[in-house]
């Protein structure tokens, strides 16, 4: 995984899935315009980032995770936040 430059991230939008207590977050790194996609599981505190080259999701370490969550909280009032309610398929 390429290092994530948190100081260069600009969060573009957030998609909340209320029933699953998860969010997808799309962000760009200013210097190289790389798109970063994050998956957050609030119940477990786990945060993953998408690695397109390896076609996988990689878990973030606690230091990067905590800083990223702080950035997301700060961005919630200034970026589009889409809230989706999913149907139970049972």
VENRAUR-V622791 format. One record per backbone hydrogen bond with DSSP energy under -1.0 kcal/mol. CO is the residue of the C=O (numbers start at 1). NH is the residue of the N-H. Records with the same first field share a line. If there is no record, write none. Layout:
BEGIN
CO=NH + NH
END
This chain:
BEGIN
4=6
5=8
6=9
8=30
10=28
13=26
14=82
15=24
16=84
17=21 + 22
21=42
22=17
23=40
24=15
25=38
26=12 + 13
27=36
28=10
29=33
34=29
36=27
37=50
38=25
39=48
40=23
41=45
46=41
47=60
48=39
49=58
51=56
56=51
58=49
61=65
62=66
63=67
64=68
65=69
66=70
67=71
68=72
69=73
70=74
71=75
72=76
75=78 + 79
80=14
82=16
84=18
END
